[in-house]
Amino acid sequence: MLFQLCIACVSLILSEQPNLVIFLVDDLGWQDTSVPFHVEVTAFNQRYNTPNWEQLAAHGTKYTNAYAAGPVCTPSRTSLLTGQSPARSHITYWTLYKDRDNSSSHPRLIPPKWDLDALQPGEVTLPFLLQDAGYYTIHVGKAHLGAVDSQGGDPEQLGFDVNVAGHGAGGPGSFYGTHRFMATREKMDFDNHQIWDVPGLEKYHDQDIFLSEALAQEACSEIEKAVATGKPFFLHFAPYAVHIPLMSNQKYIDKYANIDKREAAYATMIESADAALGSVLDKLVALGISDNTIIIFTSDNGGLSATARGGKKHTHNAPLRSGKGSAYEGGIRVPLIVQGLDQKHSVDTSNVITHDLFPTILQYAGASSPDEHIVDGMALGESNSTRVIGWHQPHQWGASGPGIEPFTAIRQGKWKLIFFHAGRRFELYNLENDIGETDDLSEINPKVLMKMQLLLNDWATERNAQPSILKETGKPVLWKVGSNNAQQE
């Protein structure tokens, strides 16, 4: 009798667990939405049409100081699934092949030996933990969590019951069904397969359909299947948009006739991503489960600005400086909206970061991670002004631009310190007064500089962060305040 009562209690707990949806857009900048995250509505906010993200913001919490864990994709995406900062996991750059480093050449530095494989079976991941808590776990869209030639390239090896269109590559060959979502789109040579071809969407091949729309249909279908299991579900929906190649969705193009053609294509990709989430929201309502579903919307890094875009480079995230790949705010600050079960509108100005979503989601699910698994994230709502968040990318990204070079950075309260590894240069900014990072205060604020340097040293050391290597000496760049390159020779 007691055993039956215990079973009944477990069933009751499971039935009360909320469904969880995270909508992780690729390369979506802080300004790439009609929802303003700045103190005022900007010209970029007015350009884009994102009514579904507006709906989320109207019924959820908007985080105005939210950050990606890294300025490029794989570090942030794996951070979300492990709760660890890239500095700790040593997944500090985007991965493709497990034996090939994609870092670009830097004149003075080489990257450390980082975790090229990225996530692999057996590691502690969010979907595995949610499975243990009774959840049905679904991945739809871009994965880029493990190298393509490894088991981790398949999301089903990382804790997802279902994988639709996810593999080890970080971008699609094409956004068009008429191209079969393949990279050989110009020649239409469908026998010439490349690593960028999106897998598992054969039913949409040769159809006039945009990739975001096909993925939305698949996500809605998988939600129906999940509901039929009787379990709560976790949907990790990561549309390949708005990653390159920038390709227009003709359904929306007329709205953007008066702007640069590449920017118009980009705007249609944003609107397509918003519509994809709208399809999911509509499906939740149709199934009668919207009141028991938590929605999280964010991006994996700052918006692309150094290449492929129209207009002047490094300006597409203004007033933020620079963009994807950069240590500056344009490379790491992202939109974040969480619609909880209470569906109340609020604004949170706390400094939060991607890996905070790991303990947050576990908390929503009534689950936990193993005691031995170190978690850098802090559940949303628990952040405070003394907290230090940080970024670590000891790699040269492929494009050039402001702040695009190997770096480590931290933020505490209003202060942000950037340590550029080449030449051991420090820059200090007061983001409360200078969100565009136009005024480096490192020379006129020596006390704050020293305090932040010590915090950066402690942050990096505690996580065993791997510094860049000096080409000339083969020795690592040092964190310690007061050390210099001569001491490393």
N, C-alpha and C positions, 0 to 999 in steps of 0.2 A: 504494500500500500504506500509506504514512504517512497519507494523507488518510483511509483507511478506519479506521486505528487511532484517529485523532483523533475521528472520528464515534463510534466505539465508546466512547471515554472520555467524551464528552459525554453519550451515552445512559446510561452507568453513573452519572454524577454526577446526572443528572436523576432516575433511578430511585431514588436514595438520598435525594432531597429529601423532607422530611416534609410531610404534609398539614397545613394550618393552619386552625384554626377560632377565630374570635373571636366571643364571644357578648356583645353589648353591650346591656344592659338599659337602658330609659329611665326616668330619675328614681328609680332604686333607691338608697335610702339605705344608709349604712354599717351600719345596724342592721336592715335589711330582709331578714334571712336567719337561718336557724337556725345558721349558722356564726358563732361569735363572733370579732370582730376586735378586741375590747377585751381587757383583761387578765382579765376575768371574764365568765361567761355572764350576759346581762341578761334582763330581762323581755320585751323585744322578741325576742331570740333564741329564747326559749321559746314565743313566740306563733306563729311562722311555721314552716311545714313545707316544707323545701327539701332533700330527701334527695339530690338529684343534685349540688347545690352542696357538700353535705357529702362526697359521694364524691370530687369534685374536690379538696377540701381535704385529704382523707385520702391522696391520691396525687399531691399537687402542692405548690407553694409558695404560702403565704398571706402576702400583703403587708399589714401592719397599719398602715402609714403611707402608703397610696396615695391619690392625689388625682386628681380630674378637672381638666382644663385650664381649665375655667370653671364657673361656677355655673348656667349654662343650656346648652342642648343643642348648637346648631350650632357654637359655638366649640370644644367638646370633640371633636365628631365630625369636624370638619375637621382638627383638630390631630392626631388619630390617623392620618389619611390623608396628612398632609404632614410630620409630625415637627416642625412649628413651633408655637410658643406663639401664642395669639391676639394677644398684644401685637405680635408680629412680622408675622403674616399680615394684621392689621387686620380679621380676622373676629371681632369682639368681642361680637356679640349674635346672637340667633336671627333667621334670615332668613325671608322669605316672598315678597315681591315685590321686584324689583330696583330699583324707583324709590320704595319706601315704607319709611321707617324705623319699626320697631315699638316703639321706645323709648317708655316712658311719660314723662309730663311731670314735671319736677323744678322746684321753685320758684326755684332759683338757677342751675341748670346746664343746658346742652344738650350732646348727644353730638357728637363730632367727625364728620367725613365718613369713615365707615368703609366696608368692602367689602360693600355690600348684596348683590351678586351671589353672594358666597361662592365656592365652587370652580367652575371652568369648564374646558372642554376645553383641552388644551395645558399645563396646570399639572402639575408633578411630583406624582404621587400614588402611594401604596402599591400599589394594584392594577395600575397601569401598569407599575411596576417589577417586580412579580411576574410579570406577563405576559411581560416581556422575559426573565425568568429561567426561563420554561417552564411557568408555572403557569396553570391554568384558574381563572378568578376568578368568584365568585358573590356576588351581594348578595341577601339575603332580608329583607324587613321595612322598618322605618323608615330613610329616607335622611337627608333634611333637610340636604343638603350644599351645595345651590345653590338659588337662587330658582326658584319654580315657573314663572315666565315666562321662563326662560333655559335654555340647553342643559344647564347644570350640575344642573338639577332632575332629570335622567335619569342614574342611576348608570352606564348603559352608555356615557355620554359621558365618564366619569371613570376608565375602565379596567376595568370589570366586563364579562366576557363575557355574563353573565346578570343580569337584574334582575327580581326578583319582588316586587311590591307597594311598591316604593320610589319616592318622588317628592319634591317640594319642601316639602310641608307637614309639620309636626312632630308631629301627633297624628291619631288615627283619628276618623272620624265616629262610629263605634260599634264595639264589640268583638263584636257579634252578627251571625252569618250571616243570621239572620232579618230583620235590618235592612239587609242587603246591605253592612254596614260603612259605612253612609252617615250623614251628620249630620242628615238629615231624619227620624230614627228615630221621633220622637213622632207625626208626622202620616203616616208611612209613604208620603210622596209621593216615589216613586222617580223621578219626572221632574224633580225639583228638585235638581239636582246642585250640590254645594258643594266648595270647595277641599279640605276635610278628608276627603272620600270616599276610601277606600283603593282604588287601582286594581289591576287584573289578577287579581282573585280571583273572577271571575264564576262559576266552577264551584261555589263554595261559597255563592252567593247563595240565600237562602230556606231554607238548611239550619240545623238546630239545632247550630251549631258555634261555638266561641269562637275569636276571631282568632288567639290564640297557638297553638291546635291546628291551624288551617288553615295557618299559616306553618310550623309544624313538619313537617307533611306535605309541603309544598312543598320545604323544606330537604332532607328525606330523599330526595325524588325527584331533586333536583338533584345530591346527592352520588352517587347511582347513575349518573347521566349523566356526571358528572365522572370517576368511576372507569372508565367505559367508554371514555373518551378515551385512557386510558393515561398521562395527565399527573398530576402532583401538583396538588392543588387548594387554593385559599384561599376559605374560606366566611366572609363577613361577615354574621352572623345578628344582626339588630337588631329583636327583637320590639317592637311599639309599646307593650306593657305595660312599666311600670306607669303610663303617662301617663294624664291625664284624657281622657275621662270615666271616673270610677271606676264600673265595672260588674262585678257579681258573676258568677263562673262557678258555676252552680248545682251542678256536679259536686262542689264542695268546700265549699259554704256551711255544711253541717251541722256542720263542725268548729269553726266560729266563732260558734256560736249565742249565746254568753255575752258578746259584746263589741258595741260600737256598730255599727250596721248599715253605716255607711260604712267603718268600719275592717274589718268583716268582708268587705265587697266588695273592699277593698284587699288583704286577706290572700289571698283566692282568686285575685286577679290575680298576686300573687307566686308562689303555688303553681303557677299555670298556666304562668308563665314558666319555673319550675324544671322542670316536666314537659316543656316544649318542648325544653329542653336534654337531658333524659333520653331523648327520642325520637331525638335526634341521636346520643347516646352509644350507644344500642342499635343504631342503623343502622351505626355504625362497627364494632361488634363483629360484627354479622351479615355484614358485607362482609369481615371479616378484616383490617381496616386500622387498628384502634384502637392497635396498638403502634407505628404509624408516623404518628400524628397528635398534634399539639400543640394543646391547648385553652386558650384564654384567656377568663376570665369577668370582667366588670367593668360599671360603670355610667357614664353620660355626665355626671352631676352628682349632687349630694346629694339626699336625699329631700324630696318635697313636704311642707310643713308650714304654710305661711302661709295656705292656702286649700284648700277642697274636702274636707279630711280631717275625721274625727270627733274629738271631744274638744277639749282646749285647744290652741290654735295654738302653733306654734314649739316644740313639745315632742316631736315624733315621732322625733327623731334623738338624744334624750338618751342618754348624757350630753353629746353634742355640742350646741352652741348653734345655734339657728335651723335653717334648711333651704334648699331650692332658692332660688337668686337671691341668697343672702347671702354676704358676705365671711367670715363665721364658718365654723367647721369643718363644721357641719351642711350648708352649701351646697356644699362642695367635696370633703370626704373621702368616699371610696367604697370598696366592697369590690373586691378584686383577687385572683384565684387563677390561677396558671399551672400546668397539668399538662404537664410535659415528657415526653420519651421515656423518661427513667429512672424516672418515676412514684414518686419518693420524697417523703415528707412532710417539709416544713420550714416555718419561719416566718422571714420577712425583715422587719426593722424599718426598712429604709432609706426615706428620703423619695423617693418616686417619683411620676410624673405621667403623664397620658395620652400625651403625645408621646414618652415613652420606649418605647412599644410599637412605634413606627415603626422605629427602628434594631434593636430586638429581633427583630421579625418578619423583617426583611431579613437579619439574622444567621442566624436559623434556616434561611432559604431559600438561603443562600449568595449573596445578591444585595447590591447597593449602590445608593446614590443618586448622581446626578451631583455632581461636585466643586463646581460652582457653586451647588448647592442647599444653603442653610444649614439645618442641623438643630439644633433646641434640645434634642431628646430625647437621652437617654443610655441605652444598652442596659442592661436589667435585670441587676443583679449588678455594675455598674460604679460605682454611686453611692457617695458618701463624705460624711463629716460636714461638710465645708466647702462642699459644693454648695449653690447658691441656686436654689430653684424659685419661680415666681411666678404671679400671676393678675392680670388686668387687664380690668375691665369698666366703661368710662366711660359707662354707661347706667343709667337707672332701670328696674328690672323692674316688672311690672304690679302685683304684690301689695306690701303693706307689712309691715314687721317688722324685727327686730334685724339690722343689717348689710345690709339691702336698700337700697342706694343706690350711686351711682358710687364706685368704689374701685380701688386698686391694692394688692397685698399680696405679701409674700415670706416664705419660710421658709428658715432655715439652721439645721441641727441641731435643737435644741429650741426655738429662738426664732422667733416669728412677728410680723411688723410689718404693720399695716393702715394704709393712708393713705386716709382718706375725703376725696374731692375737695372737697366742700362745707365751707368753713371751714378747709380744710387741717388736718384733725385726725389725729393719730397715736395708735394703740393698740398696746401691746406685751404679748405673752403668752409665758410659758414653758409650752409644751405638754407637756413632760415631767411637770410638776407640776400643771398646770391645763388638762386637755384640754377642759374646758367653757368656757374663756375667761371666767372670772368675775372675775379679778383683773388689771386693767390696770396694768402695771408701768412705764409710760412716764415717770412723774414721779419714781419712786424709783430708777430705773436709767438715769441720763442717759448713761453711757458706752456701755451696750449700745444705747440708743436712737439715739445718734449713729452708731454703727457700722452699725446696721441701716438707718438713713436713707441713709447713703452707699451701702450695697449696693443699696438700692431705686433710688436715683438712677442708679447704674451699670447695673443690670438693665434699667430702663425705657429709658434713653438708648441702650444698645447695640442694643436691639430696635426703636428708633424708635417706641416706644409713643405712641399719640395720647391726650393728656389731654382731660378734659372742658373745655368752653368756658363761661366766666362770662357769663351772660345780660346782666349790667349793663354790662360793658366789651367783650364780644366777644373777649376775650383768653383764651388757655389757662391753666389752672391749672398752676403751675410745680412741677417735681420738686425743684428745688434746695433743699437744706437751708438754712434761715435766710431764704429768700425769703418774701414775704407777699403777700396780695391787693392791698395798696396799691401795690406795685411793678408790678402788672400794669395799673394804670389809666392 
